[in-house]
Amino acid sequence: MSNAQKKPPTFTVFMLVKTTTTWLQLKPQERFGFLDQTIQPILTKHPTVHMRFYDSEAFSGKASDVIVWQTADLHSYQHLVEELRESAFWGTYFDVIDIIPAIENAYADYYQVKAY
């Protein structure tokens, strides 16, 4: 397949976050209310960006959770992150520890070999 025919790569972005005491002091129904009222509309506005959420607090003292974003549309991902930054998600309920962008099996594409 020529470069002109290749589909754009899917980017995977690992966002390491740590819950704040403010989040932990909320009752569970308040937490789910925030997710439904604030986070879900942001996700809905960006249907080309997919999110998975992993709890890691039992295994890490640095990050309590890992959010995995996948998209071929970095522009939409960037807008989604801007909206998160302007909400209570960022800095009030969660501290963003690190953001690690990656492309799955990029070496295979570069060297034109099968992925292992």
N, CA, C and O atoms as a GROMACS GRO file, in nm:
protein
  464
    1MET      N    1   0.084  -0.116   0.000
    1MET     CA    2   0.000   0.000   0.000
    1MET      C    3   0.090   0.123   0.000
    1MET      O    4   0.182   0.133   0.081
    2SER      N    5   0.063   0.217  -0.088
    2SER     CA    6   0.146   0.337  -0.094
    2SER      C    7   0.112   0.429   0.022
    2SER      O    8   0.008   0.414   0.086
    3ASN      N    9   0.201   0.524   0.049
    3ASN     CA   10   0.179   0.618   0.157
    3ASN      C   11   0.050   0.697   0.138
    3ASN      O   12  -0.018   0.730   0.235
    4ALA      N   13   0.016   0.728   0.013
    4ALA     CA   14  -0.106   0.804  -0.016
    4ALA      C   15  -0.231   0.724   0.017
    4ALA      O   16  -0.336   0.782   0.046
    5GLN      N   17  -0.222   0.590   0.014
    5GLN     CA   18  -0.338   0.506   0.039
    5GLN      C   19  -0.352   0.465   0.185
    5GLN      O   20  -0.456   0.412   0.224
    6LYS      N   21  -0.251   0.489   0.266
    6LYS     CA   22  -0.255   0.446   0.406
    6LYS      C   23  -0.356   0.527   0.484
    6LYS      O   24  -0.370   0.648   0.464
    7LYS      N   25  -0.426   0.460   0.573
    7LYS     CA   26  -0.516   0.532   0.662
    7LYS      C   27  -0.433   0.601   0.768
    7LYS      O   28  -0.323   0.555   0.800
    8PRO      N   29  -0.484   0.710   0.824
    8PRO     CA   30  -0.407   0.779   0.928
    8PRO      C   31  -0.387   0.688   1.048
    8PRO      O   32  -0.473   0.605   1.078
    9PRO      N   33  -0.275   0.703   1.118
    9PRO     CA   34  -0.250   0.616   1.233
    9PRO      C   35  -0.348   0.644   1.346
    9PRO      O   36  -0.398   0.756   1.360
   10THR      N   37  -0.374   0.543   1.423
   10THR     CA   38  -0.452   0.561   1.545
   10THR      C   39  -0.355   0.593   1.656
   10THR      O   40  -0.261   0.518   1.683
   11PHE      N   41  -0.378   0.704   1.720
   11PHE     CA   42  -0.295   0.744   1.832
   11PHE      C   43  -0.357   0.693   1.961
   11PHE      O   44  -0.479   0.698   1.979
   12THR      N   45  -0.274   0.645   2.049
   12THR     CA   46  -0.316   0.606   2.182
   12THR      C   47  -0.246   0.700   2.278
   12THR      O   48  -0.124   0.718   2.272
   13VAL      N   49  -0.323   0.759   2.367
   13VAL     CA   50  -0.267   0.854   2.463
   13VAL      C   51  -0.299   0.802   2.603
   13VAL      O   52  -0.415   0.783   2.639
   14PHE      N   53  -0.194   0.780   2.680
   14PHE     CA   54  -0.209   0.735   2.818
   14PHE      C   55  -0.202   0.858   2.908
   14PHE      O   56  -0.100   0.927   2.913
   15MET      N   57  -0.311   0.884   2.979
   15MET     CA   58  -0.317   0.998   3.070
   15MET      C   59  -0.318   0.943   3.212
   15MET      O   60  -0.414   0.879   3.254
   16LEU      N   61  -0.210   0.968   3.284
   16LEU     CA   62  -0.200   0.923   3.423
   16LEU      C   63  -0.254   1.033   3.513
   16LEU      O   64  -0.207   1.147   3.508
   17VAL      N   65  -0.352   0.999   3.596
   17VAL     CA   66  -0.414   1.097   3.683
   17VAL      C   67  -0.416   1.046   3.827
   17VAL      O   68  -0.406   0.927   3.853
   18LYS      N   69  -0.429   1.140   3.918
   18LYS     CA   70  -0.440   1.106   4.059
   18LYS      C   71  -0.561   1.179   4.115
   18LYS      O   72  -0.576   1.300   4.097
   19THR      N   73  -0.647   1.104   4.183
   19THR     CA   74  -0.765   1.166   4.243
   19THR      C   75  -0.721   1.262   4.353
   19THR      O   76  -0.621   1.240   4.421
   20THR      N   77  -0.799   1.368   4.370
   20THR     CA   78  -0.772   1.464   4.477
   20THR      C   79  -0.861   1.431   4.597
   20THR      O   80  -0.957   1.355   4.585
   21THR      N   81  -0.828   1.487   4.711
   21THR     CA   82  -0.913   1.467   4.828
   21THR      C   83  -1.052   1.525   4.805
   21THR      O   84  -1.150   1.476   4.862
   22THR      N   85  -1.062   1.630   4.724
   22THR     CA   86  -1.192   1.688   4.691
   22THR      C   87  -1.282   1.584   4.624
   22THR      O   88  -1.400   1.574   4.657
   23TRP      N   89  -1.226   1.507   4.530
   23TRP     CA   90  -1.302   1.401   4.463
   23TRP      C   91  -1.341   1.292   4.561
   23TRP      O   92  -1.455   1.246   4.562
   24LEU      N   93  -1.245   1.251   4.642
   24LEU     CA   94  -1.269   1.142   4.734
   24LEU      C   95  -1.371   1.179   4.843
   24LEU      O   96  -1.435   1.090   4.899
   25GLN      N   97  -1.386   1.307   4.872
   25GLN     CA   98  -1.483   1.351   4.972
   25GLN      C   99  -1.625   1.359   4.917
   25GLN      O  100  -1.720   1.370   4.994
   26LEU      N  101  -1.638   1.353   4.784
   26LEU     CA  102  -1.772   1.351   4.725
   26LEU      C  103  -1.838   1.216   4.751
   26LEU      O  104  -1.771   1.113   4.755
   27LYS      N  105  -1.968   1.219   4.769
   27LYS     CA  106  -2.042   1.092   4.779
   27LYS      C  107  -2.044   1.029   4.640
   27LYS      O  108  -2.038   1.100   4.539
   28PRO      N  109  -2.052   0.896   4.633
   28PRO     CA  110  -2.052   0.830   4.502
   28PRO      C  111  -2.156   0.887   4.406
   28PRO      O  112  -2.126   0.904   4.287
   29GLN      N  113  -2.276   0.917   4.453
   29GLN     CA  114  -2.378   0.971   4.361
   29GLN      C  115  -2.339   1.109   4.308
   29GLN      O  116  -2.378   1.145   4.197
   30GLU      N  117  -2.262   1.186   4.387
   30GLU     CA  118  -2.213   1.316   4.339
   30GLU      C  119  -2.106   1.295   4.232
   30GLU      O  120  -2.100   1.369   4.134
   31ARG      N  121  -2.021   1.196   4.251
   31ARG     CA  122  -1.918   1.167   4.152
   31ARG      C  123  -1.983   1.127   4.019
   31ARG      O  124  -1.946   1.177   3.913
   32PHE      N  125  -2.080   1.034   4.027
   32PHE     CA  126  -2.145   0.989   3.904
   32PHE      C  127  -2.226   1.102   3.840
   32PHE      O  128  -2.237   1.108   3.718
   33GLY      N  129  -2.281   1.190   3.921
   33GLY     CA  130  -2.352   1.306   3.868
   33GLY      C  131  -2.258   1.396   3.790
   33GLY      O  132  -2.294   1.444   3.682
   34PHE      N  133  -2.139   1.420   3.842
   34PHE     CA  134  -2.040   1.500   3.771
   34PHE      C  135  -2.003   1.434   3.638
   34PHE      O  136  -1.994   1.501   3.535
   35LEU      N  137  -1.981   1.304   3.641
   35LEU     CA  138  -1.946   1.233   3.518
   35LEU      C  139  -2.058   1.245   3.415
   35LEU      O  140  -2.033   1.269   3.297
   36ASP      N  141  -2.182   1.227   3.459
   36ASP     CA  142  -2.297   1.235   3.368
   36ASP      C  143  -2.320   1.376   3.315
   36ASP      O  144  -2.348   1.394   3.196
   37GLN      N  145  -2.308   1.475   3.402
   37GLN     CA  146  -2.344   1.613   3.365
   37GLN      C  147  -2.230   1.690   3.298
   37GLN      O  148  -2.256   1.779   3.218
   38THR      N  149  -2.106   1.656   3.331
   38THR     CA  150  -1.993   1.733   3.279
   38THR      C  151  -1.908   1.654   3.180
   38THR      O  152  -1.878   1.703   3.072
   39ILE      N  153  -1.868   1.534   3.217
   39ILE     CA  154  -1.775   1.459   3.133
   39ILE      C  155  -1.844   1.396   3.012
   39ILE      O  156  -1.792   1.404   2.901
   40GLN      N  157  -1.960   1.336   3.031
   40GLN     CA  158  -2.029   1.270   2.919
   40GLN      C  159  -2.059   1.367   2.805
   40GLN      O  160  -2.038   1.330   2.689
   41PRO      N  161  -2.106   1.489   2.831
   41PRO     CA  162  -2.127   1.581   2.718
   41PRO      C  163  -1.999   1.614   2.641
   41PRO      O  164  -2.002   1.631   2.520
   42ILE      N  165  -1.887   1.622   2.711
   42ILE     CA  166  -1.759   1.646   2.643
   42ILE      C  167  -1.725   1.527   2.554
   42ILE      O  168  -1.685   1.545   2.439
   43LEU      N  169  -1.740   1.406   2.607
   43LEU     CA  170  -1.712   1.286   2.527
   43LEU      C  171  -1.805   1.278   2.406
   43LEU      O  172  -1.762   1.240   2.298
   44THR      N  173  -1.930   1.312   2.424
   44THR     CA  174  -2.029   1.306   2.317
   44THR      C  175  -1.994   1.403   2.204
   44THR      O  176  -2.018   1.373   2.087
   45LYS      N  177  -1.938   1.519   2.239
   45LYS     CA  178  -1.900   1.618   2.137
   45LYS      C  179  -1.784   1.572   2.050
   45LYS      O  180  -1.761   1.628   1.943
   46HIS      N  181  -1.712   1.470   2.095
   46HIS     CA  182  -1.592   1.425   2.024
   46HIS      C  183  -1.601   1.274   1.996
   46HIS      O  184  -1.527   1.196   2.056
   47PRO      N  185  -1.691   1.234   1.906
   47PRO     CA  186  -1.715   1.091   1.884
   47PRO      C  187  -1.597   1.016   1.821
   47PRO      O  188  -1.596   0.893   1.821
   48THR      N  189  -1.499   1.087   1.767
   48THR     CA  190  -1.383   1.019   1.708
   48THR      C  191  -1.277   0.988   1.812
   48THR      O  192  -1.174   0.927   1.781
   49VAL      N  193  -1.301   1.030   1.936
   49VAL     CA  194  -1.207   1.003   2.045
   49VAL      C  195  -1.272   0.903   2.140
   49VAL      O  196  -1.382   0.926   2.190
   50HIS      N  197  -1.204   0.793   2.162
   50HIS     CA  198  -1.258   0.687   2.247
   50HIS      C  199  -1.178   0.681   2.377
   50HIS      O  200  -1.056   0.696   2.378
   51MET      N  201  -1.249   0.658   2.488
   51MET     CA  202  -1.187   0.658   2.618
   51MET      C  203  -1.210   0.525   2.689
   51MET      O  204  -1.318   0.466   2.683
   52ARG      N  205  -1.103   0.479   2.757
   52ARG     CA  206  -1.113   0.366   2.850
   52ARG      C  207  -1.051   0.413   2.981
   52ARG      O  208  -0.958   0.495   2.980
   53PHE      N  209  -1.101   0.362   3.091
   53PHE     CA  210  -1.060   0.410   3.223
   53PHE      C  211  -1.016   0.291   3.307
   53PHE      O  212  -1.087   0.192   3.319
   54TYR      N  213  -0.898   0.302   3.365
   54TYR     CA  214  -0.842   0.194   3.446
   54TYR      C  215  -0.809   0.246   3.586
   54TYR      O  216  -0.746   0.351   3.601
   55ASP      N  217  -0.851   0.172   3.687
   55ASP     CA  218  -0.814   0.203   3.825
   55ASP      C  219  -0.677   0.143   3.852
   55ASP      O  220  -0.652   0.026   3.822
   56SER      N  221  -0.589   0.223   3.910
   56SER     CA  222  -0.455   0.172   3.940
   56SER      C  223  -0.411   0.202   4.083
   56SER      O  224  -0.296   0.176   4.119
   57GLU      N  225  -0.501   0.258   4.165
   57GLU     CA  226  -0.460   0.300   4.299
   57GLU      C  227  -0.410   0.185   4.386
   57GLU      O  228  -0.332   0.208   4.479
   58ALA      N  229  -0.451   0.064   4.359
   58ALA     CA  230  -0.404  -0.050   4.438
   58ALA      C  231  -0.263  -0.092   4.400
   58ALA      O  232  -0.200  -0.173   4.469
   59PHE      N  233  -0.212  -0.035   4.288
   59PHE     CA  234  -0.083  -0.079   4.236
   59PHE      C  235   0.019   0.033   4.222
   59PHE      O  236   0.136   0.008   4.192
   60SER      N  237  -0.024   0.157   4.243
   60SER     CA  238   0.066   0.270   4.220
   60SER      C  239   0.038   0.379   4.322
   60SER      O  240  -0.078   0.410   4.352
   61GLY      N  241   0.143   0.436   4.376
   61GLY     CA  242   0.128   0.552   4.464
   61GLY      C  243   0.133   0.682   4.387
   61GLY      O  244   0.099   0.787   4.439
   62LYS      N  245   0.175   0.673   4.261
   62LYS     CA  246   0.189   0.794   4.179
   62LYS      C  247   0.058   0.830   4.109
   62LYS      O  248   0.012   0.944   4.118
   63ALA      N  249  -0.002   0.734   4.042
   63ALA     CA  250  -0.125   0.759   3.967
   63ALA      C  251  -0.234   0.668   4.021
   63ALA      O  252  -0.213   0.548   4.038
   64SER      N  253  -0.350   0.724   4.048
   64SER     CA  254  -0.461   0.642   4.096
   64SER      C  255  -0.540   0.581   3.981
   64SER      O  256  -0.610   0.482   3.999
   65ASP      N  257  -0.528   0.642   3.862
   65ASP     CA  258  -0.604   0.597   3.747
   65ASP      C  259  -0.526   0.623   3.619
   65ASP      O  260  -0.441   0.712   3.613
   66VAL      N  261  -0.558   0.545   3.517
   66VAL     CA  262  -0.501   0.566   3.384
   66VAL      C  263  -0.618   0.577   3.287
   66VAL      O  264  -0.703   0.488   3.279
   67ILE      N  265  -0.622   0.688   3.216
   67ILE     CA  266  -0.723   0.706   3.112
   67ILE      C  267  -0.653   0.682   2.979
   67ILE      O  268  -0.549   0.741   2.951
   68VAL      N  269  -0.710   0.595   2.898
   68VAL     CA  270  -0.654   0.562   2.768
   68VAL      C  271  -0.745   0.620   2.661
   68VAL      O  272  -0.862   0.583   2.650
   69TRP      N  273  -0.690   0.711   2.584
   69TRP     CA  274  -0.763   0.775   2.474
   69TRP      C  275  -0.713   0.715   2.343
   69TRP      O  276  -0.593   0.692   2.328
   70GLN      N  277  -0.804   0.691   2.249
   70GLN     CA  278  -0.764   0.645   2.116
   70GLN      C  279  -0.836   0.727   2.011
   70GLN      O  280  -0.957   0.750   2.020
   71THR      N  281  -0.760   0.770   1.911
   71THR     CA  282  -0.818   0.849   1.804
   71THR      C  283  -0.722   0.858   1.686
   71THR      O  284  -0.601   0.843   1.702
   72ALA      N  285  -0.776   0.882   1.570
   72ALA     CA  286  -0.696   0.918   1.453
   72ALA      C  287  -0.706   1.069   1.431
   72ALA      O  288  -0.641   1.123   1.341
   73ASP      N  289  -0.786   1.135   1.512
   73ASP     CA  290  -0.815   1.278   1.497
   73ASP      C  291  -0.755   1.355   1.615
   73ASP      O  292  -0.823   1.382   1.714
   74LEU      N  293  -0.628   1.392   1.603
   74LEU     CA  294  -0.562   1.463   1.713
   74LEU      C  295  -0.623   1.599   1.740
   74LEU      O  296  -0.620   1.647   1.854
   75HIS      N  297  -0.678   1.661   1.639
   75HIS     CA  298  -0.744   1.791   1.657
   75HIS      C  299  -0.862   1.778   1.753
   75HIS      O  300  -0.878   1.860   1.844
   76SER      N  301  -0.944   1.677   1.734
   76SER     CA  302  -1.058   1.654   1.822
   76SER      C  303  -1.010   1.616   1.963
   76SER      O  304  -1.068   1.662   2.062
   77TYR      N  305  -0.908   1.534   1.972
   77TYR     CA  306  -0.851   1.498   2.102
   77TYR      C  307  -0.803   1.623   2.176
   77TYR      O  308  -0.831   1.639   2.295
   78GLN      N  309  -0.733   1.710   2.107
   78GLN     CA  310  -0.681   1.831   2.168
   78GLN      C  311  -0.795   1.919   2.219
   78GLN      O  312  -0.784   1.977   2.327
   79HIS      N  313  -0.903   1.930   2.143
   79HIS     CA  314  -1.019   2.009   2.187
   79HIS      C  315  -1.084   1.945   2.310
   79HIS      O  316  -1.125   2.015   2.403
   80LEU      N  317  -1.093   1.814   2.311
   80LEU     CA  318  -1.148   1.743   2.427
   80LEU      C  319  -1.066   1.774   2.551
   80LEU      O  320  -1.121   1.801   2.658
   81VAL      N  321  -0.934   1.770   2.539
   81VAL     CA  322  -0.847   1.798   2.653
   81VAL      C  323  -0.864   1.943   2.699
   81VAL      O  324  -0.864   1.969   2.820
   82GLU      N  325  -0.878   2.035   2.606
   82GLU     CA  326  -0.901   2.175   2.644
   82GLU      C  327  -1.030   2.188   2.726
   82GLU      O  328  -1.036   2.263   2.823
   83GLU      N  329  -1.133   2.116   2.685
   83GLU     CA  330  -1.259   2.119   2.760
   83GLU      C  331  -1.244   2.057   2.897
   83GLU      O  332  -1.302   2.107   2.994
   84LEU      N  333  -1.168   1.949   2.908
   84LEU     CA  334  -1.141   1.890   3.039
   84LEU      C  335  -1.067   1.989   3.128
   84LEU      O  336  -1.097   2.000   3.247
   85ARG      N  337  -0.972   2.062   3.071
   85ARG     CA  338  -0.893   2.158   3.148
   85ARG      C  339  -0.980   2.272   3.201
   85ARG      O  340  -0.949   2.331   3.305
   86GLU      N  341  -1.088   2.302   3.131
   86GLU     CA  342  -1.177   2.410   3.172
   86GLU      C  343  -1.291   2.362   3.261
   86GLU      O  344  -1.384   2.437   3.291
   87SER      N  345  -1.284   2.238   3.302
   87SER     CA  346  -1.385   2.181   3.392
   87SER      C  347  -1.321   2.148   3.526
   87SER      O  348  -1.199   2.159   3.543
   88ALA      N  349  -1.403   2.108   3.619
   88ALA     CA  350  -1.353   2.069   3.752
   88ALA      C  351  -1.274   1.938   3.747
   88ALA      O  352  -1.209   1.902   3.845
   89PHE      N  353  -1.280   1.867   3.634
   89PHE     CA  354  -1.202   1.745   3.621
   89PHE      C  355  -1.055   1.773   3.648
   89PHE      O  356  -0.990   1.704   3.727
   90TRP      N  357  -1.003   1.877   3.581
   90TRP     CA  358  -0.860   1.906   3.577
   90TRP      C  359  -0.820   1.996   3.693
   90TRP      O  360  -0.856   2.114   3.695
   91GLY      N  361  -0.749   1.942   3.788
   91GLY     CA  362  -0.696   2.023   3.897
   91GLY      C  363  -0.784   2.030   4.020
   91GLY      O  364  -0.734   2.053   4.131
   92THR      N  365  -0.913   2.010   4.003
   92THR     CA  366  -1.003   2.010   4.119
   92THR      C  367  -1.029   1.867   4.165
   92THR      O  368  -1.009   1.834   4.282
   93TYR      N  369  -1.073   1.783   4.072
   93TYR     CA  370  -1.104   1.644   4.107
   93TYR      C  371  -0.989   1.548   4.075
   93TYR      O  372  -0.973   1.446   4.141
   94PHE      N  373  -0.910   1.581   3.974
   94PHE     CA  374  -0.797   1.498   3.933
   94PHE      C  375  -0.677   1.586   3.903
   94PHE      O  376  -0.689   1.692   3.843
   95ASP      N  377  -0.561   1.540   3.946
   95ASP     CA  378  -0.435   1.601   3.903
   95ASP      C  379  -0.381   1.516   3.789
   95ASP      O  380  -0.370   1.394   3.801
   96VAL      N  381  -0.348   1.581   3.679
   96VAL     CA  382  -0.291   1.510   3.565
   96VAL      C  383  -0.141   1.497   3.591
   96VAL      O  384  -0.069   1.597   3.597
   97ILE      N  385  -0.095   1.374   3.606
   97ILE     CA  386   0.044   1.345   3.640
   97ILE      C  387   0.131   1.343   3.515
   97ILE      O  388   0.242   1.398   3.514
   98ASP      N  389   0.081   1.279   3.410
   98ASP     CA  390   0.159   1.268   3.287
   98ASP      C  391   0.066   1.233   3.172
   98ASP      O  392  -0.040   1.174   3.192
   99ILE      N  393   0.107   1.271   3.052
   99ILE     CA  394   0.035   1.236   2.930
   99ILE      C  395   0.139   1.176   2.836
   99ILE      O  396   0.238   1.240   2.802
  100ILE      N  397   0.114   1.052   2.795
  100ILE     CA  398   0.210   0.979   2.712
  100ILE      C  399   0.143   0.938   2.581
  100ILE      O  400   0.066   0.842   2.579
  101PRO      N  401   0.170   1.010   2.472
  101PRO     CA  402   0.114   0.971   2.342
  101PRO      C  403   0.196   0.859   2.280
  101PRO      O  404   0.318   0.853   2.298
  102ALA      N  405   0.130   0.772   2.207
  102ALA     CA  406   0.199   0.659   2.145
  102ALA      C  407   0.124   0.615   2.019
  102ALA      O  408   0.005   0.642   2.003
  103ILE      N  409   0.197   0.548   1.932
  103ILE     CA  410   0.138   0.486   1.813
  103ILE      C  411   0.169   0.338   1.820
  103ILE      O  412   0.286   0.298   1.822
  104GLU      N  413   0.066   0.257   1.823
  104GLU     CA  414   0.085   0.112   1.834
  104GLU      C  415   0.161   0.060   1.712
  104GLU      O  416   0.126   0.089   1.597
  105ASN      N  417   0.263  -0.017   1.740
  105ASN     CA  418   0.342  -0.084   1.635
  105ASN      C  419   0.396   0.012   1.529
  105ASN      O  420   0.405  -0.024   1.412
  106ALA      N  421   0.433   0.132   1.569
  106ALA     CA  422   0.486   0.230   1.473
  106ALA      C  423   0.614   0.181   1.407
  106ALA      O  424   0.641   0.213   1.291
  107TYR      N  425   0.691   0.103   1.479
  107TYR     CA  426   0.815   0.049   1.422
  107TYR      C  427   0.786  -0.038   1.300
  107TYR      O  428   0.860  -0.036   1.202
  108ALA      N  429   0.676  -0.115   1.307
  108ALA     CA  430   0.642  -0.205   1.197
  108ALA      C  431   0.607  -0.125   1.072
  108ALA      O  432   0.645  -0.162   0.961
  109ASP      N  433   0.536  -0.016   1.091
  109ASP     CA  434   0.503   0.070   0.978
  109ASP      C  435   0.629   0.134   0.921
  109ASP      O  436   0.649   0.137   0.800
  110TYR      N  437   0.714   0.183   1.008
  110TYR     CA  438   0.836   0.250   0.964
  110TYR      C  439   0.927   0.156   0.886
  110TYR      O  440   0.978   0.192   0.779
  111TYR      N  441   0.947   0.037   0.940
  111TYR     CA  442   1.036  -0.058   0.874
  111TYR      C  443   0.965  -0.150   0.774
  111TYR      O  444   1.028  -0.233   0.710
  112GLN      N  445   0.835  -0.132   0.763
  112GLN     CA  446   0.753  -0.211   0.671
  112GLN      C  447   0.772  -0.360   0.697
  112GLN      O  448   0.801  -0.438   0.606
  113VAL      N  449   0.754  -0.398   0.824
  113VAL     CA  450   0.759  -0.537   0.866
  113VAL      C  451   0.632  -0.568   0.943
  113VAL      O  452   0.556  -0.478   0.979
  114LYS      N  453   0.608  -0.697   0.967
  114LYS     CA  454   0.491  -0.734   1.045
  114LYS      C  455   0.511  -0.693   1.190
  114LYS      O  456   0.623  -0.689   1.240
  115ALA      N  457   0.402  -0.662   1.256
  115ALA     CA  458   0.407  -0.625   1.397
  115ALA      C  459   0.415  -0.752   1.483
  115ALA      O  460   0.353  -0.853   1.453
  116TYR      N  461   0.492  -0.744   1.588
  116TYR     CA  462   0.507  -0.857   1.680
  116TYR      C  463   0.420  -0.839   1.801
  116TYR      O  464   0.419  -0.924   1.890
   0.00000   0.00000   0.00000
